[in-house]
């Protein structure tokens, strides 16, 4: 399944590394990532991942990170739909 996550984090140098490390350790592959700085100096990270595992395994762990203020699962698309177009 392909999953889209919307994550809001505090703006600090190591936060992206932490997000990617947790994602890798939970068995998800990052397919796309978009980062932007918000007006309040926080960062918004849109993360697209793929795996056959339940997305809750990742989203609950990301939510526990100290720099993460918000983590929301936006969508899920079966991998066969992605492969077939």
N, C-alpha and C positions, 0 to 999 in steps of 0.2 A: 504494500500500500504506500502511496505517496501521501504525505501529511504536510500541512502548512501550519506554522506556529507564529504567533505574534507575541514578541517578548519585549518588555520594557525593562531596562537595566540602568543602574547608576553609571555615569560616565567615568570609567577608570581604565588604566592601560591593560590590565590583565583580564577584564571581564569576557572578552571574546574568546580568549584561550580557555577559560573555564567552561564556557558554553560548549565549545567544540570538544573538549575533553570528555565531558559528561555524555554528550551525544555519541561519541565513539565508544565509550565504555558500555553504554546501554545497547550497542549493536545496531545503531542507525547510521545511514550514509547520508551526508549532506549533499544535496543536489543543486541547491541554490541558496544564496544568502544576500540580503540587502540590509545595509545599516545606514541610519541617518540620525543626526543629532536634533533633538526636540528643542523648543523654545525655552523649556525649563532646565536645560543642560543635561537632561537624561538622554539615553539613546534608545531608539526603536530598532529592533532587530526582527526582520521577517526571515524565517528559516524554513526551507523546504527540505524534508527528509524522506527517505524511503526505507522500509523494512517490512517484514511479515509479522513483526511483533506489535503488541498493543501500544498505541501512542501514549497511553497513561503511564507506562513504564518510564518514558522520557519526561513527559510534562511535569509529573510530580517531583522528579528529581531536580529538574531545572528550577521549579518553584522554590525549592529548599535552599538554593544558592543565595548567599548573603547579599549579593549585588542585584539580584533579580527582584523587581517590584511587582511585576505582572507577567503571567504566562497564560496564553489562551490558544487553544487548538481551533483553527479556523475550518479546515476541511480534510477529507480523506478521499483518495481516488484509488481504486484497485489498480495494481500494476499492469494487468492485462489490458485495461482501458488506455493506459499511457502508451503501451507498446503498439496497440492497434490504431492509435490516433484518435 
